[in-house]
Amino acid sequence: MTTTPLPPVVDEPTWRRQLDELRAREKAATRELDAFVVVTQGPIEEALAYKRRVGNAMDWYSTADSSFGSDMGAPPGGGFAVNVFLRDGQTVYRTWHTDGRGCEQLSHTFPLLDLLPYGRQEEWQDVPVGWPQAPTYSHWWSSERFARYGEPADR
């Protein structure tokens, strides 16, 4: 018997119903994301070639040679950000912005970890008492540890 609390255990019909409800919310969120455009700081020709290659239907724009990326919280070499805009006729409003950890949902890694029974096991998660947790990103290898990986033990 484990000493770590387990997630709630339910019967198959309850689990299936709750999974279907979650899927409906996930699909609604996906449709909302499919309505935003992609903005890159690279040349538009490269972006459009990639768009064609992967069959992406979203509108793509380039901010190359402009200050738009910096103005929107994603300066050259400074990572990326997610911004949400609302157009009302010819007026465009910036309604939301995130960067850093807020952008994690754009990758497959963090959402996959979030699907695990105990999630990422990071202390910011709202979990039952006794579930394993550690400081944010403390489970991740540093660049130095990756560089040492595979070196002989006597080094």
C-alpha positions in Angstrom: 0.0 0.0 0.0 1.3 3.4 -0.9 1.8 6.2 1.6 1.3 8.9 -1.0 -2.3 10.0 -1.5 -3.8 8.9 -4.8 -6.0 10.8 -7.2 -9.8 10.1 -6.8 -10.8 6.7 -8.0 -14.1 6.5 -9.8 -16.1 3.9 -11.8 -15.7 3.7 -15.6 -18.9 5.6 -16.5 -18.0 8.5 -14.2 -14.5 8.6 -15.5 -15.7 8.5 -19.1 -18.3 11.3 -18.4 -15.7 13.5 -16.8 -13.2 12.8 -19.6 -15.9 13.8 -22.2 -16.6 17.0 -20.3 -12.9 17.8 -20.2 -12.6 17.1 -24.0 -15.4 19.5 -24.7 -13.6 22.3 -22.8 -10.3 21.4 -24.5 -11.8 21.5 -27.9 -13.4 24.9 -27.2 -10.0 26.3 -26.1 -8.4 24.9 -29.2 -11.0 26.6 -31.4 -10.2 29.9 -29.6 -6.4 29.4 -30.2 -7.1 28.6 -33.9 -8.7 32.0 -34.3 -5.3 33.9 -33.3 -2.5 34.7 -36.0 1.2 33.7 -35.9 3.8 36.6 -35.9 7.4 35.8 -36.4 10.5 38.1 -36.3 12.0 36.1 -39.1 11.6 36.7 -42.9 8.1 36.2 -44.1 9.3 34.0 -47.0 10.7 31.4 -44.5 7.6 31.6 -42.3 5.2 31.1 -45.3 7.4 28.2 -46.6 7.1 26.5 -43.2 3.3 27.2 -43.1 2.9 25.5 -46.4 5.1 22.6 -45.4 3.1 21.8 -42.3 -0.3 22.7 -43.8 -1.1 25.4 -41.3 -4.2 27.5 -42.1 -3.6 30.4 -39.7 -2.6 33.8 -41.0 1.2 34.5 -40.6 2.9 37.8 -40.4 6.5 39.0 -40.0 7.8 41.8 -37.9 11.3 41.7 -39.4 13.0 45.1 -39.4 10.3 46.6 -37.1 10.0 47.2 -33.4 6.7 45.3 -33.1 8.3 42.3 -31.3 9.9 44.5 -28.7 6.7 46.6 -28.3 4.8 43.4 -27.7 7.1 41.9 -25.1 9.2 39.6 -27.4 12.4 41.4 -28.3 14.9 39.8 -30.7 16.8 37.2 -28.8 14.6 37.6 -25.8 12.3 34.5 -26.1 8.8 34.8 -27.2 5.5 35.9 -25.9 1.8 35.4 -26.6 -0.5 38.3 -27.2 -4.2 38.4 -27.8 -5.8 41.1 -29.9 -9.3 42.2 -30.6 -10.2 44.0 -33.8 -13.1 46.4 -33.9 -13.3 47.7 -37.4 -10.0 49.4 -38.0 -9.1 49.6 -34.3 -7.1 46.8 -32.7 -6.9 46.3 -29.0 -4.3 44.3 -27.2 -6.3 42.3 -24.7 -3.9 39.8 -23.2 -0.2 39.1 -22.9 2.0 36.4 -21.4 5.6 35.3 -21.6 7.9 32.9 -19.7 6.0 30.2 -18.0 2.8 31.6 -19.4 3.9 30.3 -22.8 4.4 26.7 -21.7 1.0 25.6 -23.0 2.3 26.2 -26.6 4.8 23.3 -26.3 3.9 19.7 -26.0 6.2 19.0 -23.0 4.5 20.8 -20.2 0.9 19.9 -21.1 2.0 16.2 -21.3 3.6 16.4 -17.9 0.4 18.1 -16.6 -1.5 15.0 -17.7 0.4 12.7 -15.3 -1.4 11.6 -12.2 0.9 13.8 -10.0 1.4 16.5 -12.6 4.8 18.2 -12.6 5.2 17.7 -8.9 6.0 21.4 -8.5 5.1 23.4 -5.4 2.9 25.9 -7.2 0.3 23.2 -8.1 -2.8 23.0 -6.0 -2.7 19.3 -4.8 -3.9 17.3 -1.9 -1.7 17.2 1.2 1.0 14.6 1.0 1.4 14.7 -2.8 5.0 14.9 -4.0 6.1 18.5 -4.8 9.4 20.4 -5.2 10.4 23.9 -6.2 9.5 24.9 -9.8 11.8 23.5 -12.4 13.9 21.7 -9.8 13.5 18.4 -11.5 14.9 19.7 -14.7 18.5 19.1 -15.7 20.7 22.2 -16.0 22.8 22.9 -19.1 25.9 21.9 -17.1 24.3 18.5 -16.1 23.4 17.9 -19.8 27.0 18.7 -20.8 28.3 16.2 -18.2 25.9 13.5 -19.2 27.8 10.5 -20.6 31.2 11.6 -19.3 33.3 8.9 -17.5 32.7 8.9 -13.7 36.3 9.6 -12.9 36.2 13.1 -14.4 
